[in-house]
Amino acid sequence: MTVNYAEARERMVQEQLAGRGIKDPRVLASMSRVPRHLFVGEELRDQAYDDYPLPIGNGQTISQPYMVALMVEALGLKGEERVLEVGTGSGYEAAILAELCGQLFTVELVEELALRARIELANLGYRNVSIQVSDGTLGWDQHAPYDAVVISAAAPCIPRPLLEQLRPSGCLVLPMGEEELQSLVRIRKEGGRLREEYLGECRFVKLLGTYGWNS
């Protein structure tokens, strides 16, 4: 059966995102535009707009659409921000972020995934995205400070370099906790202090690196 991807994408936005409480019209509009099916293997494209993660190789996944929307909405982007993404993966969330911010810097530990994401993002015309292959828990100091940071893998604690690279009044969103279950946390820098908000339970693959899990 041939899938109408545009219709499937619109159903995803209306039923899985807006229907579950995603309210930011810019986030909803960006997820209506970005073709998620192009960020998964051809054998999985008929499942691309279902609300669950899918494997992308190298032990990694593309996150479920609702979780991508929730994390991106939590950043509160207005359009001019400099954003750091840790965990490029397939490049899907990077495409969403690229539509919503001024400049995106995204770091991926697995070179093969970074290469595929770079090709796909270029093919789709995103020119405000820079990708680096490195330990994402160390951030990308060259382009700091960032208005917002999002981590797309589960961290055992907040990676200190990412806080240091976050601008005063900036916002960091990450899944944090145990290996099998985490909480989605939003951290804001306010007057030299950190304010934490918990946005619900989640489950992500582990964040590997100096300030993440060892393996």
C-alpha positions as CSV (number, residue, x, y, z in Angstrom):
1,M,0.0,0.0,0.0
2,T,1.3,3.4,-1.0
3,V,1.5,5.9,2.0
4,N,0.4,9.5,1.4
5,Y,3.2,11.0,3.5
6,A,1.7,14.5,3.6
7,E,-1.6,13.2,4.9
8,A,0.2,11.0,7.4
9,R,2.3,13.9,8.6
10,E,-0.8,16.1,9.1
11,R,-2.5,13.4,11.1
12,M,0.6,13.1,13.2
13,V,0.5,16.8,13.9
14,Q,-3.2,17.1,14.7
15,E,-3.7,13.8,16.6
16,Q,-0.3,13.0,18.2
17,L,1.0,16.5,18.9
18,A,-1.8,19.1,19.1
19,G,-4.1,16.4,20.4
20,R,-1.7,15.6,23.3
21,G,-1.1,19.2,24.3
22,I,1.6,20.7,22.1
23,K,0.5,24.3,21.7
24,D,3.3,26.3,20.1
25,P,2.1,27.1,16.6
26,R,5.6,27.4,15.2
27,V,6.6,24.0,16.5
28,L,3.4,22.5,15.0
29,A,4.0,24.2,11.7
30,S,7.6,23.0,11.5
31,M,6.6,19.5,12.1
32,S,4.0,19.8,9.4
33,R,6.7,20.7,7.0
34,V,9.7,18.4,7.8
35,P,9.4,15.0,6.0
36,R,10.2,12.6,8.9
37,H,10.1,9.6,6.5
38,L,13.3,10.8,4.8
39,F,15.2,10.4,8.0
40,V,14.5,6.7,8.4
41,G,15.4,3.7,6.2
42,E,13.1,3.0,3.2
43,E,11.9,-0.2,4.9
44,L,10.5,1.9,7.8
45,R,9.0,4.8,6.0
46,D,5.4,3.5,6.3
47,Q,5.8,3.8,10.1
48,A,7.5,7.2,10.0
49,Y,4.5,9.2,11.3
50,D,3.5,6.8,14.0
51,D,4.2,8.0,17.5
52,Y,7.1,5.8,18.5
53,P,10.9,5.8,18.0
54,L,12.5,3.9,15.1
55,P,15.9,2.4,14.7
56,I,18.4,4.3,12.6
57,G,21.4,2.0,13.0
58,N,24.5,2.1,15.3
59,G,22.2,1.3,18.2
60,Q,20.5,4.7,17.9
61,T,16.9,5.7,17.3
62,I,14.9,8.6,15.9
63,S,12.8,9.9,18.8
64,Q,9.0,9.6,18.8
65,P,7.4,12.7,17.2
66,Y,5.7,13.8,20.4
67,M,8.9,13.8,22.4
68,V,10.7,15.8,19.7
69,A,7.8,18.3,19.8
70,L,7.8,18.5,23.6
71,M,11.5,19.1,23.9
72,V,11.6,21.7,21.1
73,E,8.5,23.5,22.5
74,A,10.2,23.6,26.0
75,L,13.1,25.6,24.5
76,G,10.7,28.5,23.7
77,L,12.5,29.5,20.5
78,K,11.5,32.8,18.8
79,G,13.5,32.6,15.6
80,E,16.9,34.3,16.2
81,E,18.6,32.1,18.7
82,R,21.9,30.3,18.6
83,V,21.1,26.7,19.6
84,L,23.3,23.7,20.4
85,E,21.9,20.2,19.9
86,V,23.8,17.2,21.4
87,G,23.0,14.0,19.6
88,T,22.3,14.7,15.9
89,G,21.2,11.1,15.2
90,S,19.2,11.0,12.0
91,G,19.1,14.8,11.7
92,Y,15.3,15.0,12.1
93,E,15.2,17.1,15.2
94,A,18.0,19.2,13.7
95,A,15.7,20.0,10.8
96,I,12.9,21.0,13.2
97,L,15.3,23.2,15.2
98,A,16.7,24.7,12.0
99,E,13.3,26.0,11.1
100,L,12.8,27.6,14.4
101,C,16.1,29.2,15.3
102,G,18.7,31.5,13.7
103,Q,21.7,29.1,13.8
104,L,22.0,25.5,14.9
105,F,25.2,23.7,15.9
106,T,24.7,20.0,16.4
107,V,27.2,17.4,17.7
108,E,27.1,13.7,17.0
109,L,29.5,11.0,18.3
110,V,28.9,8.5,15.5
111,E,30.6,9.6,12.3
112,E,28.3,7.5,10.0
113,L,25.1,9.1,11.5
114,A,26.6,12.6,11.3
115,L,27.5,12.1,7.6
116,R,24.0,10.8,6.7
117,A,22.4,13.7,8.6
118,R,24.6,16.2,6.9
119,I,23.6,14.9,3.5
120,E,19.9,14.8,4.2
121,L,19.8,18.3,5.8
122,A,21.7,19.7,2.8
123,N,19.4,18.0,0.4
124,L,16.4,19.6,2.1
125,G,18.0,23.0,1.9
126,Y,18.9,23.8,5.5
127,R,21.8,26.2,5.4
128,N,21.8,27.3,9.0
129,V,23.1,24.0,10.4
130,S,26.7,23.1,11.3
131,I,27.5,19.5,12.3
132,Q,30.6,18.3,14.2
133,V,31.7,14.7,15.0
134,S,32.8,14.7,18.6
135,D,31.9,14.1,22.2
136,G,28.7,16.0,22.6
137,T,29.0,16.1,26.4
138,L,31.8,18.6,25.9
139,G,29.6,20.8,23.8
140,W,31.0,23.0,21.0
141,D,32.9,25.7,22.8
142,Q,34.0,27.5,19.6
143,H,30.4,28.8,19.0
144,A,29.4,29.4,22.6
145,P,27.5,31.0,24.3
146,Y,24.2,29.5,23.2
147,D,20.7,30.7,23.9
148,A,19.4,27.2,24.2
149,V,20.8,23.7,24.4
150,V,19.0,20.4,23.9
151,I,20.3,16.9,24.6
152,S,18.7,14.1,22.6
153,A,20.0,11.2,24.7
154,A,19.7,10.2,28.4
155,A,22.3,11.8,30.7
156,P,23.1,10.5,34.2
157,C,23.7,14.1,35.3
158,I,23.9,17.6,33.7
159,P,27.1,17.8,31.6
160,R,29.0,20.8,33.2
161,P,30.5,22.1,29.9
162,L,27.0,22.5,28.4
163,L,26.0,24.7,31.4
164,E,29.1,26.7,31.0
165,Q,28.4,27.3,27.3
166,L,24.8,28.3,28.0
167,R,24.2,32.1,27.9
168,P,22.9,33.7,31.1
169,S,19.0,33.5,30.9
170,G,19.5,30.5,28.5
171,C,17.6,27.3,28.6
172,L,18.8,23.7,28.6
173,V,16.4,20.7,28.0
174,L,17.5,17.1,28.5
175,P,16.4,13.6,29.6
176,M,18.1,12.8,32.9
177,G,18.1,9.8,35.2
178,E,18.7,6.1,35.2
179,E,19.6,3.9,32.2
180,E,16.0,2.6,31.7
181,L,13.9,5.6,32.7
182,Q,14.5,9.3,32.8
183,S,12.7,12.6,33.5
184,L,12.6,15.3,30.9
185,V,14.1,18.3,32.6
186,R,14.2,22.0,31.6
187,I,17.0,24.1,33.3
188,R,17.0,27.9,33.1
189,K,19.8,30.2,34.1
190,E,18.3,32.9,36.2
191,G,20.3,35.5,38.1
192,G,23.3,33.3,38.5
193,R,21.1,30.4,39.7
194,L,19.7,27.3,38.0
195,R,15.9,26.7,38.0
196,E,14.8,23.1,37.2
197,E,11.4,22.1,35.9
198,Y,10.3,18.5,35.4
199,L,8.2,17.8,32.3
200,G,7.4,14.2,32.7
201,E,8.9,10.7,32.3
202,C,10.7,9.6,29.1
203,R,13.1,6.9,27.8
204,F,16.0,7.7,25.6
205,V,19.2,5.8,24.5
206,K,22.2,6.6,26.7
207,L,24.3,9.7,26.2
208,L,27.9,8.5,25.8
209,G,30.9,10.6,26.6
210,T,33.0,12.2,29.2
211,Y,30.1,13.6,31.1
212,G,27.7,10.8,30.1
213,W,27.7,7.0,30.4
214,N,30.8,5.1,29.7
215,S,29.1,2.5,27.4
